[in-house]
Structures are given as structure tokens and as C-alpha cells.
Amino acid sequence: MAAVLYWFRLDVRRCWRSLLVLVLLIAFAAGTIMTAVAGARRGATAVDRLLDQTLPATVVVAPNQPGFDWDTIRALPSVASVGTFVVQGVEIDGNVADHGLDPGTSASVDMGYYPPADAESMHSLERPVVLDGRLADSTRHDEVVVTSAYVANQDKGIGDTVTLRMWEPETSDRAWVGDPHVIRADGPEVEATIVGIVRSLWFSDTLGGHGAVIPSAGLFAQYASHLVGARNSGFIHALVRLDAGEAAIPRFEADLAEVSRRPDIDVRNLADDARRAKDITGFEANGLLVFAVVASLASVVLVGLSIARYSASTTAGMRALSGVGMTAGQSRCAATVGPALAAVAGTVLGVASAVLASRWFPIGSAALLEPAPGFDVDWAVAAVVVTGVPVLVAACALAAARSMLRSPRPADSPKRSAVATRVGRLSVPAPVAVGTRFALESGRGPQAVPVRPALIGASAGVLGVIAALAFASGVDDAVANPVRFGQTYQLDRPVGLNGIELEPADELLPIIAEDPAVVAVNDTRAAVAGHSGLATTVMTLDPVGAPLDVVMTGGRLPHEADEIVLGPRTARAMGVGVGDRFRLTGTRATRELIVTGLAFVYRGPNNDHATGAWVTREAFDELFETFTWHAVVIALQEGADPEAAAARIGTAARKVSGGESFLPFVVSPPRGIAELRQVRALPLLLAGFLTLLALGAVGHALGTAIRRRRRDVAVLRALGMTRWQSRGVMITQANVLALVGIVVGVPLGVALGRTVWRYVADAMYVHYVPPVPIWALVMAAPVALFISNALAVWPSQRAASMRVGHVLRAE
């Protein structure tokens, strides 16, 4: 043992720089891997951990009926708690103008959250996690809580004030019946204090959102008439928590229809929202885990090469000590001590850096749902890293030392490459034949070079880059084309609510269709129907002139009164597909319908693009007595300016709207676009690490080849090979490795990228279009060959400057 410690002290003085580099490499690798794995575990569980702490609501009930009796709902046997809220935002300071929000949409639901109408919200259900401060006092009208995004965007925090602006009761009544002159709040102002920053699945931020201000229930108690009108014209909806959770929804819907005598009440399953959130956070977590695996592979290559070089340097000096009594075991132990201690130090630094980096994790959508943001220590991952990394490094160092110290044994004849053999039989220059053999054949004895890792590394690098760029191409296509989310329309305008026509739709529709930029106008009436306890929004495909383009994912559109097209999310929830028949119950009748197709639908007030159904006008009239809401949906020519078209339509429509302004709204981008942007970066990071792996593998193969095969090169030089031909051998070897990577990696990369994009598209209900990364395919070969030739510069220089006589004498 004394001999080992003595050698280690000498070795530290001699090779301290190498040990320091090894410590930093291990710290970087361990920190990166632990950060990725811990971040993935944290992100994957964010939704569940948030739900466990917040008493989540089970459903949202939207009767869209003034004066709805919520006490009868509270008395239902399956109901644990009911928290009502007013479907009317409030203006917050100057946020409408500051953020370019449409003042005609009651200021901003994003900034001024729906005011709670009782104290149950945030207490007996949807009790949010308090990130800072406290919950608002439900008896005070001048206290609010906010979300994290509001604090970040508005530079306000606990103790700061915001101004809540409301409407006069008479103005509020006019707004609820669709008076277009009601634009800005004209009622009382309340100076409210921010007392807390909160988070739950319901009270959460959205990607790219401005954040939310959530008033206390005291605001409604003090200013009820200002929020629902003097004649109680406003709608009050509710969050409902059921005792048995999602399983009790069918019974609840049946009881609700019975006590309210309304089978058309919209009941939104919030468990679907939770599943959607978990799908997105799960993909982000899986991406981080794959990132960790790739980082591990790259680390094995990079750190393993460093350990091998250190062991080679150390054992070279030990050969002399073997003559004075140092045993083989002591030599192996001495060669292992340095890397093992470096691994311990590097692992400690890596774990510390991972804890510091946890401040910025989880990432993407999970960051908006993390119940405990900030620093975090994943003790399970830390334990594996702290124990595993030093053991792996010590084992690698021991194996490298044993390999260097043992006497070389005669090797069998190396396996010949069929490709290299065929190339050698062709009339090609000698450097090409030799370089191909170096790239594809490992050799034998001390001259043996492991070529398989280089070939795998080159292929993996090209595959990863092409796959990432193919995936990114699919994301970019979806982000740039709302059509992928079924949004084939650019303008819309509500014209009716609860059976009341707010605008003369029959007269307006032909006028809109005459605008030169308009290619389709759909008269969209909607109501809620039920099937086996599941409620869905049913909409009419009723075009004026040319039909609205509908994005189909299977089958065809409905043509008859007994046909229906379902949104893919609705079809999955109902368990039906194209060709199936099922019974649908509306307010007028129950009808058996056949599913003719699956398609994306119009995004209405209570449904997304994958939830709902299309039927013909005749089918709608058979199912329903009247509509819940009525909207005009307008599709424009490609390249048309939506705002200019809306202005022209508004001017043309004045003659039938009594001189009042009829201004269609420009449709906002689908919510899924922001979510897709979040997942785009992960594959690119993976591609970067795979590129690093490829560079390490190919660079090591070239460097090792010129060192171990110097005898072969020297013999060829002695037989007449010139310096430039020697360079050609190494350049050929590099190019062959690159070409193998291109041939294997490009087709597999495109296939992998498309597979991953299809998985994400299906999970997020995006219309799948096979991505074609044109620039990646065009540039793959030139870039790969350029990089491989750059890596060959140093080995080729060594081959050209080799002292032939010195090498042959040493051999």
C-alpha cells in the first residue's frame, strides 16, 4: 500500500493538470445527467403532485342560464363541493391597451380571472398551492391573488395594488344581451392589494399568457349587480368536485339533467384537461430522459478516452518499477487511485451543480404546473450518481490499466471487411484502399483499433441530427399553419346566445359571402347533446355558398340527417369510430347516428378543436329545439389580410345591422402552438449531444489509428508512399466513416424523426403531415464530410511528418 501511495503522490505532481481536467469532465457529465434525470422525474410528476395538494374540481358545469339554481346541484348525492364563478372578467389597470387585447372582449379573461361567486372556490375545491403570501380573504373585496406569470410580466408582487374596473349594472345588462356599444368598464373602481401568488390546475398560467388576477369572493358579494346586471342577466357557472371523482361523472350528468330538466347543460370533464397536461409534461420528461441517455453515452466516450490516456501515461512509468519489486496488482491499484479520487471530487461537484440547476427545472409546460418551484434535491438520483459514477470510473481505469500492463498475446487473423476487400481489388489509388481498410478493419495485436465504436458513433450522430431536424420541421410546419389544428378560418363573430339572435344572421351571411377575400362562410349553430353520460358540443355544417374546409383525420363529412362527424378526442372518449352507430340525445329528441368521419371542429366557447361534432342543418334541427350559441365562421383566401377583410365586412354589414358596427373578430392562434414550441428544443439538444458523441468517436478513431498503425504507415512510406499519400490515407479513413454515417443515419434519422413527430402530433391532436427536412437532407453529406475532414487534419499531419526510420527501429 505504501508503494501505491508513494506512486500516487509522484503522479499527482506530474499529472495534476490531467487529473483536474478529469475532475471537470466528470463533474460536467455527472451534473448534466443528474440534472436531466431529476428534471424529467420532477416534470413527469408535476401534475399529479399539484392535484394531490389542491382538491381539484372534477367538472365545470356551464348552464349558460341566468339565475340558475345552484343549491339543487349542491344537494345532489354525488357532489362534494360546488364553487360558482361569474362568466365575466374585470378590467385590470391598463392591461387591455398595454397588451393589445381586444377591448370588445370584456377587458381580458387572461388578466382579470372570472370572479368567484362564493367562498368555496380556493377552499373546499381548487384550493391552490400558495407560492408566496396567502389566499385572499373571502370577506374582503379589496384583496386579490395572482399567478406567477402576472408577477413576471407586470413587475408586481405581494403588497402591490391593482385597480379592478367594473360596469354599471345597466351597462352590464346590455353587455350580456350583446350590445356592441359596451366596450370599456364604466362602473366603480376597486383598489385591490395582491396578497398571494397561487397555482392549481384551474388557476394556472398558460404558455405565452400574461398571467391572471383572481379576485376574492368578497368582490362578488359587494358588487354582484355590477357583474351580472341589475336584471340578473349574467351567467354563473361552477366548478364541481365529486366524491368519487371522474367515475361519478355519468351519474352526476344524469342527476343534473333530472333536477334541472335540461339535458343540454355543458359538463366539461376536467380530468381530460389533467390527462392532456400529463401527456405534454410526459413528452417533455421523456425527452429529458433520452437527453440523459445520450449524455451518458457521450460521457462514456469522452471520459473513457480521458481515463484511457491517463492510464497509458501512468502505466508507462510503472513498467520500470516492476523491475524493483512492484507487483502487477500494485501497478493496477496505483493506476486506478487517481481516476477514482477524481471521480469522487467530480461527482460531488456535479451533484452540487445539479442542485443549483434545479432552480430552472422542470421545463416547458411542467414549469407552469410545478407545485414547489425552486431548488430541489432528488435524493434517489443523487444516491445513484454518487455511488455509480466513482465505481464506473474506477472500473474503467482498472480495465484500462490491466489492458496496458498485460503482455500482448498473439492475435488471430483479423476479420476482413468485404467492402474494403472489394475496394482494394479496384483500380483505386493506394491511399484510398489503405484508408478504407483502416476505417472498416480493426487490425490485430498492438496495432488493433476498435473501428466499430467509430462507425456506430458516426451513424448515431448523423441519425440524431437528421431525426431532430425532421421533428423540428414537423413542429415548424404546425406552428406556421393553424390548419394543422383544424383552423381553416380566420374570422368569426358570435351572433346568438341561448336561442336569442343578437344579430340578423340570415341577412348578414350573404353580405359576408360577397366580400372578395371570403372563400367560405359557415352558419354555425351549436348545442350540447349527451351519449352515455358524456356531453359534447354539436355544431352545424351549414355553408353559405362554398363549404367550409374541414380537416379530416378519417372518413368523410356528413351529408344526411342521420350522419355525424366527431372530433378525435370526443370519438376516443365515446369509444366509437368511423362506421359505428350510437344514440345521441338532444333537447328535442334522441337519434341514432352513424359516424362517417373524424375531423377537427370549430373552437367554440367550451370546446377545443378536437372536441365536439359536426352535423347537417337537418340533423341539428331534429336533435335540438334551439341553439346554445350561434356564430358566423369566415374563411379567407390565402394571403388575405384578416383585419382589412373584417373592416370591409363591418362596413358592408351596417345596412342590415341598423347602422351598428358588425366587426368580425380575428381568430386567435390555437393554444397548442405555444405548447409545441416548448417541445421543439429538446430534440435539438439531443442532436447536439449525439453530434458530440460522433465527434468524440470519429476523432478518437483517427487519433488512435495513426498512433497504433504507425508501423503500417511507416512500411508503406518505406515502399514509396509519399507524404501527401500518407495524408490521403487518414483523409480517406475519415471520409469513409462519414459516408457510413450518412448512408445509415440519414434514412433512419428521417424515419425516427417522423415517428416521434407522429407520436407528438397524435398526443396533441395535430393533423400529421410527414415532415421533409429538405435543408437537412441537402446539407447532411457536405457538412458531415467537412467535419470528418477537419477531424482528419491533425492525424494526417502526423502521418505526413512521421520519422519512418525511427518508427521501424522501435518496432
N, C-alpha and C positions, 0 to 999 in steps of 0.2 A: 504493500500500500504506500510505503514511503517513496518508492521509486515512481509510482503513478503521480503522487502529489508533487514530487520534485520536477518531473517532466511537465506537469500542468503549469507550474509557476514559470518555467522556462518558456513554455508555449504561449502563455498569456503575454509575456513581454515581447515575444517575437511576432505573434499574430493577433494582437489586441484589436487591430482595425478590422480584421476579418470576423472576429467574434462580435464586434459591435455591429457590423453590417448584418450578421446573422441574427442578432437580437432584434434589430429593427425590422428585418424581413418577417421574423416570426411574430412580432408584435402587430405588424400590419396585417398579416394573414389571419392571425387569431382574432384580432379586433374586427376585421371585416366579416369573417364567418360568424362570429358570435352576434354582431350587430344585425346581420341579415336574418339569422335563425330566430333570435329573440324578437326582432321586429315582426317577423312572419307570425310567430306564435301570439304575439300581442295583438296584431291586426286581425288574425283569424278569430280571436275570441272577443273582440271589442263589442260586437253587437250583443252577444249572449251576456257578457258581463254588465252591459248597460241595462239590458232588460231585467236582469236579476235584481237590480238596485232601484228600479223606477216604477214598479207596479204598472206595467204597460196596459194601455187600453186594448181591448180585443177588436172592436169595430168602431167605425164612425157612422152615425145614423144621420141621414140628411133628408128630412121630410119635405124641405122647401115649402113650408106651410106656415103662415103667420099664426101665432097663438097656439102652437102645437102643445098638447098636454103631456109634459114630461113626467109628471107624477105617476101616471099609469104605467110608464115604462120602468120607473124605479121599483114599482111593485111587482114586476114580473119575477117568477121564481128563480130564473137563471141569472139574474142581474146582481152583481156585487156592488157596482157603483156607476153613477152617471154624472158626467161633468159637462155642462152645457156651455156653449160659446156663441157669440153673435157673429154672423157671417158679414161682418163689416169692419174694415180696418179703420185706423185713425191716422191722421197726418202727423208726422213726427218732424218737428223743427222745419228745416228747408229741404228735406231729403227728396221730395218729388223733383224739384228743379235741379238739385245737386247731382242726381244720378240719372237724369234724362228719362225718368219714368213718366208714363202717360198719366196726366192729371185726371183723365176721364175714368180711371180705374180705382177710384176712391183712395188715392194717395199712394199706397203701396202696401200690399199684404206682406211683402218681404220685410219691410221696415217696421210697420205697425201691425203686430200679430193680432189675430182675432181675439177680442177681449173676452175673457171668461165671464160667464153669466152667473156663476155660483162658485162657492169655495171648494168644491170637490176636486176640480182640476188642480194639479200640483200638490194634492194632499192625499186623497183616497185613491186616486189613479193618476198616471203620468206624473208621479212625484219625481221631479228631475234631480239629477245629481247637481249639487251646488259646487261649482268650481271655485268660487270666491264669494264672500259676503254671505247673504242669507236669502230666503224666499221673501217675497213681498207679503206684507200684512193684508189679508183678505178684507179687512175692515177699513182700509185706507185707500182712498182714490188717487193719492199723490205718490205712490210708490210703484216702481216697475222693476222687472228683471230683464236681462238682455242675454243674447248668445255671444259666443266668442268672436264671431266674425264682425258683429257690430262694434265691439271694443276695438278690434284691429283696424276696421275701416274708418271709424269715426273719431278715434283717439279719445275715447271717453271711458271712464271706469267707475268703480264704486265711489259713491258720493257726488258724482256729477249729475246734472239735471238735464232733462229733455222736456220739450214742450209738446203736449198732446193737444191736437186741434180736432174738434168735432163739429157736427152740423146742428143747426136749429131743428127742433122736432118737425116742423112743417117741411123744411128742406129735405130732411131725411125721408119723409113720406114720399116726396116727389122723386127722390133718387131710387127708392125701392120699386116704383112703377115705371122706371126707365126714362125720366125727364132728362133730355140731353143737355139742358142748361145747368144741371148740377155738376159743377166741376171742382171747385175748391171749397174747403170747410168754411162755414160762416158762423159757427157757434162758439161756445165757450172754449177757453184755453186752460189747460192744467199744467202747472209746472211740477213735474214729477221727478223724484230722486231715484237714481239707479242704486238698488240695494243688493243686487246679486247677479252673478253670471252663472247660467244654468245650462243643463243639457239633458235631453232624453230623446228617444227615437222620434217622438212627435214634436218636441220643442228643440229641433236640431237645425243646424245650418245646412245649406245646400252648396254644392260646388259652384264657385263663382258668384255666390249670393252676397248681399250686402249685410246680412245679419238681421236679427229681429229684436224688436222691443215688445215685451209681453206685459200688458197692464195687469194690475191685480183685479180681483173680483169686485173690489170696492168701487172701481170706476163705473161698472155697470149699475151697481146699487145706487150710485149718486146721479148718474146721467143716463138712465135707461131710455128715456124718451128721445134723447139725442142720438141714440144708437139704433133704435128700432122704430122711431117715429111716434108722433102724437097719436096716431090711429093704430099703433102696434103693427105696422106694415112689414117689419123686418123679419128675417128668418133667423131662427135659433136652431143650431144643430148640436150634436152631442157626441162626446167620447163615451163609450160604454165598456166597462170591464165585466166580463162574465166569469162566474165562479169556476166553470170547467174549461175556460179558455176557448181555443178555436173549435174544439169538438162540439161546443154548445151552440155554435152559430146557427145551424139549421133549425134547432128548436126555438131559438130566440127569434129568428125571422118569422117562423110560423106564429108564435105568440104575438109578435109585433103586428103582423097583418091582421090578426084576430081582434086585438084590442083597439087598433087604430082604424079598422075597416078599410085599410089601404094596402093592397098587395104590391104597390109600385114604389114603396119607400126605398131609397137607395141605401144599402148597407155595404159599407166598404170594409173588407177584411184586412185589418192591419197586420195580421201575420204574414200576408203576402208581401207587404212592404218590408217586413223584417227579413223574409227569405230573399227578397231582391237585394237588400243591403248586404246580407251574408254571402250571396253569390258574388257580388262585386268585391267585397273585402276578402273573400276566399281566393278569388283570382289574384288579387294583389299579393296575398300571403304566399300562394303557390309560386308566383313569380319571384318573390324574395327567397323562397326555399331553393328554387332552381338556381338563382343567383349564388346562393351559398354553396351549392354543389359544384358549380362551375368555378367559383372562387377557391374551393378546396382543391379541385384538380389543378388549377393554375398554381396554387401554393405548393402542391406536391412537386410539381415540375421545378419551380423556381427555388424553393427551399431545398429540395432534394439535390439539385445541382450544386447549390452552395455548400451543402454538407459533404457532397462527394469531393468537391475541390478542396475543402478544408481537410478531409481525411487523407486525401492524396498527399497534401503538403506535410501533414503530421507524420504519416507512416513512412515517408521517405527518410526522415531523420531517425526514425526508430530502428531501421534496418541495421544501422551502425551499432546501436545499443544492444541489439540481440547478441552481438559478439562478446559483450561483457556481462551477460547473465540475465538480461530482461527476457522474460518468457513471452510466449505468444499471447497468453491471457492478459498479462500486464500491458502489453502493447495495445491490445484491443480496448482494454479499460481506459488507458490513457488517451486513446484517440476518441473515446466516447464522452469523457468528462466535460470537455469544453463545450461541444454542442448541447449536451444535456443541461448544463448550467445556463447556457444562453437561452435554451428553450424555456426554462423556468422564469428567467427575467423577462423574456419576450412575452410569455403568456400573461404574466402579471400586468405588464404594460398594455397588452391587448385587451384584457378584461376591463381595465380602467378606462381605456378609450371607448370601449363598447358601452359602458355605463354612461359616459359623457355623451356619446352619440344617441343614446336612448331618448334624450330630450327632444329629438326631432322625429321620433317614431311613435306610433305607426304612421304610415304614409297614405296619401290619397284619401279615399272616402273614409277609411277607418280612422283617420285623424279627426274627422268631424264627429265620430261616434265613440271615441275613447273616453271612458268614464273617469280615468285618472291620468290625465296628461302630465307630462313632465318626466323627470328621471325615474328609471325603473331598473331593477336588477332581476333578471331571470336566473334564479339560483340553480335550476336544473341544467340549463345550458352552460352556465358558468362552471358548474361542477364537472361537466363532461369536457369542456375545453381545458380547464386547469389540470385535470388528470390525464386527458388523452393526448394533448399536444406534446408535453415533455416525453411521454412514453414513446410516441411515434417518432419523434426526433432522435431519441436515444437509440431506438431500434434501427432507424435508418443509418445513423452514424456507426453503429456496431456492424451492420451488414456491409457498409462501405469499407470499414477498416479490415474486416475479415477478408473481403474480396481483394483488397490491396496487399495484404500481408501473406496470403497463401501463395504457394509456388504455382506458377502456371502449369496446367496439365495439357498434354497433347489433346487437341480437339479433333473431332471427326470432320470429315469434309463438309464444308458449309453447303447449305441448300441453295441451289442456283435459282435465280429468277428467270422464268420463261421469257418475260418481256426483255430483260437485259440480254439474255442469250440471243433472241431474235435481232435486237438492235445491233449486237456485236457481229452478226453474220451479214448485216447490210453494209453497203459501201458508204459508211459514215466516217467522219474524222475520228481519230483516236480519242481525243478529249471527250467526244460525245459518248462513245462506247464505254470508256472508263467511268465517266461521271454518272452514267445511267446505272452501271454496276455498283458504284458507291452508294447511290440513292436507294437501290432496291435489294442489295445483298448485304448481309451483316458481316461477312468475313469470318475469320476463325482465329483462335488463340488470342494473343495480346493485341492483335490488330482488329479484333471483332468490335463492331459498332452496332448498337441497337437501333435499327432503322425503323422498326415497327412503331415506336412512340412518335417518331418524326412524321411518319405517314398519317398516323391517327390524329396527331396534333394539327397538321396542315388541313386535313379534311374537316376536323371539328371546327377550326377557325373559320374556314370558308362557309361551312354549313351554318354556323351560328350567325354570321353576318348576314348571309342571304335570308335566313329564316326571320331574323329580326327586321330586316328591311321589307320583306314581304308582309309581315304582320303590320309594320308601320304604314305600309302602302294601303292596306285594308282600312286601318284606322283613319288615315288622312282622307281616303275616299268617303268614308261615312261622315266624318266631321264636316267635309266640304259639301256634302249632298244630303240635306234633310230628307230627301226622297227615301233614303235608306231606312228612315224611321216612319215611313208612310206619309210624310208631309209633302204631298204633291200640290198643295195650295199655299198661297202667300198672304191672302187677306180673309178676314171673317168679320162677322158682326152679329151679335145676338139681336133677334127681332121679336122674341116672345118668351114668356115665362109663365109656367103653371096654367097653361091654356089661355092666357091673355096675350093677344097680339099687341106688342109695343110699337110696331112699325107696320105699314101696309105692305107686307111681303109680296103679295100677289102682283102688286103694281111695280114694286121695286125690282124684282127679279129680271123681267125683260129689259129694263133700262140698264141694269148692270151688265147683262149679257151683250149689249150693243157696244160696250167700250172696246176699242180696237186692241187693247192689250189683254183682254179677257179671253181665255180659251174654254173655260168651263165654269158653270155656276151650279151649285147643288143646294136644293131646298132641304135643309137638314132639320128634321124634327126628331126629338128623342124622348124616350120614356124608359122606365125601369120595369123589367119583367123578371120572373123567377122560374128557376128549374131546380127541383130537388134541394131547396133551401139555399140556392146560390142566386144572387141578384146580379143582373147585368144590364148595362145601358144599351138599348136597341135604337138604332138610327136609320133614317130613310136614305136610300139612294134614289133621289128624285131630281134628276138634272133638268135644267132649262137649256135646251139645245144640246150641245155636245156633252157626253157623260164625263164626270169627274174621273181622273185617272186614279185607280186604286192599286196599291202594291199588293199583289197576291203572293202568298207563300205556298199555295197549293190549291188545286181545283179551279173553279170559275165563279163569277159573280151570280147573284140570284136574279132570275127572270120571272118567276111565277110567285103567286101568293103563298105557296107552301114551301118556299125555299129561303135559306138563310146562310150568310157567311159570318163566321165567328173570328174574333181576334185570337191569335195563337195562345195567349195567356188564358183567355176565357175557355177556349177549347180544352186546354190541358186541365183546368180546374174542373170542368164538367165531365172530363173523361170521354169525350166524343171526338170523332174525326170526320174526314170527308166521306160522304155516303151514309153516315149514321142518321137515324131519325130519333128525335126526342120531343118531349112536350114542353111548351113554353107558356107561362101564364101571365097575361097582362091584366089591365084594369077592366077590360071588356069581355075577354074570352080566353080560353085555353086552346091552343092549336098544336097539332103535330107538324113539325117542320123537318125538312131534310137538309143536312149540311152539304152545300155544294162547293164550299171552298173555305180556305183560311186566308185572312187578309188583315192588313193594318187598317185602323179606323181613324176617324176624326178625333182629335184630342178635345174632349169636352170638359165641363167644369169638374166632373167627378170620375173621369176615366183617362187612362193614358192611351197611347197609340196601339197597344197590344191587347187592350181590354175593352170588350163591347161586341157589337154585332151590326151588320148591315142587312136590311130587308127592303123589299119594294114598298112603294106607297100603299098598295093594296093590302099587303101583309100587315103593315103598321096600323092601318085603319081597322082591320079585323081584330087586332090584339088590344088596341088602346082606345079609350074614349077621347083622350086629348093628349097633348104633349106636356112634358115636364119643362123642357126648354126648346127653343126654336132658334136656329142660326142660319145665316147665309154664308156659304163657304165658296171662296172665289179662287180659281187657279189662273195664273197669268202666263203669258208667253215667256219662253226662256230669255233671260236678259232684260226683261221689263223692270222698270223702277216701281217697286210696290207703293212708295209714298206718293209718287206722281199719279199712279193709277187710282189710288184711294182719293186723292184730291179731285180728279176728274169725275169719279163716280159720285162723290159727295155733291159736286156742283150740279151734275145732271139729275140727281135724285131729289133736288129741292122742290121741283114742281109737283111731286106726288107726296112729299112729306110735310106739306103745309108751310113751306118756307123754312122749316127747321133743318139743321145740319144733319146729314146722314153720312158719317165718315167711317168707312170700314177700318178695322184695326189691322196693322201689320202683325202677322203671326210671329210669336217669339220662337227662337230655336228650341228644338227638343231638349229636354233635360239630359237625356243620355249622351249628348255631345260632350258636356263637361266631364261626365264620368269616363268616357272613352279617352279623353285627353290625359286623364290620370294614369291609365294603364299603358300608355304608349311608351313611357320612358323605360320601364323595366326591361323589355326585350332588347332595347338598345344598350343598356348597361351590361346585359348578359353577352351581347355581341362583343362589347369591349373586352370583357374578361376572356372570352373564347379567343379573341384576337391575341391577347396577351399570352394565352396558352400556346397558340400556334407559333408566335414569335419565339417563345422560350424553347419549344420543342425543335423547331427547324434550326434556330441559331445554335442550340446545343449540339444537334446532329452535325452541322457543318464544322463547328469548332472541334468536336471530338474526332471527326473523320480526318481532318488534317493532322491532328496530333497522333492518333493511333495508326493511321495508314501512311505515315510519312515514309516508311520503308518502301511501300508500293510505289509512291510517287518518286522517291529517290531512284529506284530501279528504272522506272520509265525515263527519268531525266538522264540517267547514265546511258540509256539506249538511244538517246537522241531527242527526247521530247523537250521542246523549248520552254522558256519561262511563260510565254503567252499561252502556250498549250496547257501548261500546268494551271494557269488561271482558268482556262476553259473547262478543266475537269471539275473544279469547285462550282463554277457558274452553272455547268450542266446539272450537277447534283442538285443545286438549289432550284433550278427550273423544273426538274423532274418532280421534286417534292411539291412544288407549287401546282404543276399540271395535275398530279394525282389529286391534290386538294380540290382543284376546280372541277375535275371530272366527277369526283364523288360528292363533293359538297354542294355544288350548285343545284342539281336536281333534287337531292334530299333536302336542301335548305328551302327550296320553293315549296316542296310538299309539306315540310314541317310548319313553315310559316302559314300556309293556307289552312292546315289542320288546326293550329292554335287560333287563327282568326275565326274559323268556323265555330269553334268552341265558344269563343267570347261573343260572337255575333248571336249564336243561339241563346246563350245565357242572358244577354241584354236585349233580346228581341230586336235585332238589327237585321235587315234584309241582307243576306250573304251574297256578295259578288266576289268571285275569285280574284284576289289581288295579283297584279302583274308588276313587280318592281323593275320596270324597264331599265332605269339607270343603273340599278344594282347589277342586273344581268349584263348590261353593256360594259360596265366598268370592272366587273369581277376579275376577268382574266388580266387586263392591263395592270390593275392595282396589285393583284397577287404576285404577278411576275416582277413588278417593280420592287416590291418589298423583299421578295426572295433574292433578287439580285443585289439589293442593298445589304442584306444579311451576308451575302457571299463575298463582300468586298474584303473584309479582314482575312478570312480563310484563304481566299485566292492570293492575297498579297503574301501570306506566309508560305503558300505553295511555291510562288514565283521566286521568293528570296531564300529558299531552303539551301543550306550548305550540304550538297549531295555527299561529298566525301565524308564529312563529319557524321551524317546520319548512317551511312553504310558501315563505317567503322564501329559506331555504337551498337549497331545491330549484330 
